[in-house]
Amino acid sequence: MKLLKPHVTYIPAYVDALQRGWSPDNLRSEAAQEQLAKISEDAVSFVSDLDDPAASAGPVTLPDGSQVPRLPSIRRWIWEDGFCGHIGLRWKPGTQELPATCSGHIGYAVVPWRQGEGLATAALSAILPEAKAIGLNYVEITTSPENPASVRVIEKAGGVLVKSYMAEEALGGHETLQFQIPLAK
Ligand SMILES: CC(C)(COP(=O)(O)OP(=O)(O)OC[C@H]1O[C@@H](n2cnc3c(N)ncnc32)[C@H](O)[C@@H]1OP(=O)(O)O)[C@@H](O)C(=O)NCCC(=O)NCCS
């Protein structure tokens, strides 16, 4: 498994996943069609906006349609014999904390036809050194109690349950589990 920085070279495999119905946003299925439209307009800008440590790509749209300022982020494509999914890391400069409208430092998804191969587990462990390198002492990851595969991925990476709470209405208002993975000093 490799984590690749998004690049136009790999865009046909990414487009194929979107066309097969995979949504890059776990909370918004319409993100697939939105991204296909952006790619057909300007694929180069699309990939450069995905990996955005300067937070220059404009506001983030939440599940209720509201928008919040974008945090700095990096995005990597999970690649093994083709495009398998993605993993992203976002952070608020100068603090370990995140705004309430940001559901964790790390988010990931594996396309349904490549799930169960250990790819999310490998991708999560591969991105943790990048989180440490930007100065985080821990990462926060949230998931649903109805997503046992994601809970397992987090636990295999050393995640410890911190709390269970109801997410902000703007994020859908669902029961949410918050985990922390400490990053070794
Ligand atoms: C969650 C997700 C990323 C997991 O990806 P994956 O590459 O299949 O994960 P892995 O193969 O690395 O590990 C999955 C683990 O969950 C376990 N698992 C899968 N389905 C499960 C279930 N229904 N109940 C319990 N455990 C389950 C697997 O057995 C495996 O654990 P193991 O290695 O101990 O056997 C993937 O299912 C996905 O993309 N889902 C949709 C998006 C999503 O939910 N993202 C996370 C949002 S927080």
Ligand as a Chemical Component Dictionary entry (heavy atoms), coordinates in Angstrom:
data_LIG
# 
_chem_comp.id                   LIG 
_chem_comp.type                 NON-POLYMER 
_chem_comp.pdbx_formal_charge   0 
_chem_comp.three_letter_code    LIG 
# 
loop_
_chem_comp_atom.comp_id 
_chem_comp_atom.atom_id 
_chem_comp_atom.alt_atom_id 
_chem_comp_atom.type_symbol 
_chem_comp_atom.charge 
_chem_comp_atom.model_Cartn_x 
_chem_comp_atom.model_Cartn_y 
_chem_comp_atom.model_Cartn_z 
_chem_comp_atom.pdbx_ordinal 
LIG C1  C1  C 0 -14.281 1.983  7.515  1  
LIG C2  C2  C 0 -13.482 1.623  6.267  2  
LIG C3  C3  C 0 -12.570 2.792  5.912  3  
LIG C4  C4  C 0 -12.625 0.393  6.567  4  
LIG O1  O1  O 0 -11.769 0.164  5.449  5  
LIG P1  P1  P 0 -11.054 -1.242 5.206  6  
LIG O2  O2  O 0 -9.896  -1.020 4.295  7  
LIG O3  O3  O 0 -12.059 -2.245 4.805  8  
LIG O4  O4  O 0 -10.525 -1.566 6.695  9  
LIG P2  P2  P 0 -9.464  -2.697 7.117  10 
LIG O5  O5  O 0 -9.539  -3.820 6.137  11 
LIG O6  O6  O 0 -8.143  -2.024 7.324  12 
LIG O7  O7  O 0 -9.985  -3.128 8.559  13 
LIG C5  C5  C 0 -11.353 -3.353 8.785  14 
LIG C6  C6  C 0 -11.506 -4.058 10.116 15 
LIG O8  O8  O 0 -12.876 -3.971 10.492 16 
LIG C7  C7  C 0 -13.389 -5.284 10.656 17 
LIG N1  N1  N 0 -14.783 -5.241 10.249 18 
LIG C8  C8  C 0 -15.295 -5.026 9.026  19 
LIG N2  N2  N 0 -16.647 -5.072 9.076  20 
LIG C9  C9  C 0 -16.960 -5.279 10.375 21 
LIG C10 C10 C 0 -18.187 -5.417 11.067 22 
LIG N3  N3  N 0 -19.362 -5.331 10.441 23 
LIG N4  N4  N 0 -18.133 -5.656 12.407 24 
LIG C11 C11 C 0 -16.960 -5.733 13.066 25 
LIG N5  N5  N 0 -15.748 -5.578 12.445 26 
LIG C12 C12 C 0 -15.775 -5.383 11.128 27 
LIG C13 C13 C 0 -12.529 -6.147 9.755  28 
LIG O9  O9  O 0 -12.616 -7.522 10.130 29 
LIG C14 C14 C 0 -11.163 -5.545 10.019 30 
LIG O10 O10 O 0 -10.651 -5.913 11.275 31 
LIG P3  P3  P 0 -9.566  -7.120 11.440 32 
LIG O11 O11 O 0 -8.353  -6.691 10.661 33 
LIG O12 O12 O 0 -9.337  -7.199 12.889 34 
LIG O13 O13 O 0 -10.189 -8.346 10.839 35 
LIG C15 C15 C 0 -14.401 1.288  5.066  36 
LIG O14 O14 O 0 -15.350 0.337  5.483  37 
LIG C16 C16 C 0 -15.110 2.509  4.489  38 
LIG O15 O15 O 0 -14.551 3.212  3.664  39 
LIG N6  N6  N 0 -16.353 2.760  4.911  40 
LIG C17 C17 C 0 -17.107 3.912  4.408  41 
LIG C18 C18 C 0 -16.470 5.230  4.824  42 
LIG C19 C19 C 0 -16.237 5.285  6.306  43 
LIG O16 O16 O 0 -17.040 4.794  7.089  44 
LIG N7  N7  N 0 -15.129 5.919  6.693  45 
LIG C20 C20 C 0 -14.781 6.115  8.091  46 
LIG C21 C21 C 0 -15.529 7.273  8.612  47 
LIG S1  S1  S 0 -15.081 7.562  10.297 48 
# 
loop_
_chem_comp_bond.comp_id 
_chem_comp_bond.atom_id_1 
_chem_comp_bond.atom_id_2 
_chem_comp_bond.value_order 
_chem_comp_bond.pdbx_ordinal 
LIG C1  C2  SING 1  
LIG C2  C3  SING 2  
LIG C2  C4  SING 3  
LIG C2  C15 SING 4  
LIG C4  O1  SING 5  
LIG O1  P1  SING 6  
LIG P1  O2  DOUB 7  
LIG P1  O3  SING 8  
LIG P1  O4  SING 9  
LIG O4  P2  SING 10 
LIG P2  O5  DOUB 11 
LIG P2  O6  SING 12 
LIG P2  O7  SING 13 
LIG O7  C5  SING 14 
LIG C5  C6  SING 15 
LIG C6  O8  SING 16 
LIG C6  C14 SING 17 
LIG O8  C7  SING 18 
LIG C7  N1  SING 19 
LIG C7  C13 SING 20 
LIG N1  C8  SING 21 
LIG N1  C12 SING 22 
LIG C8  N2  DOUB 23 
LIG N2  C9  SING 24 
LIG C9  C10 SING 25 
LIG C9  C12 DOUB 26 
LIG C10 N3  SING 27 
LIG C10 N4  DOUB 28 
LIG N4  C11 SING 29 
LIG C11 N5  DOUB 30 
LIG N5  C12 SING 31 
LIG C13 O9  SING 32 
LIG C13 C14 SING 33 
LIG C14 O10 SING 34 
LIG O10 P3  SING 35 
LIG P3  O11 DOUB 36 
LIG P3  O12 SING 37 
LIG P3  O13 SING 38 
LIG C15 O14 SING 39 
LIG C15 C16 SING 40 
LIG C16 O15 DOUB 41 
LIG C16 N6  SING 42 
LIG N6  C17 SING 43 
LIG C17 C18 SING 44 
LIG C18 C19 SING 45 
LIG C19 O16 DOUB 46 
LIG C19 N7  SING 47 
LIG N7  C20 SING 48 
LIG C20 C21 SING 49 
LIG C21 S1  SING 50 
# 
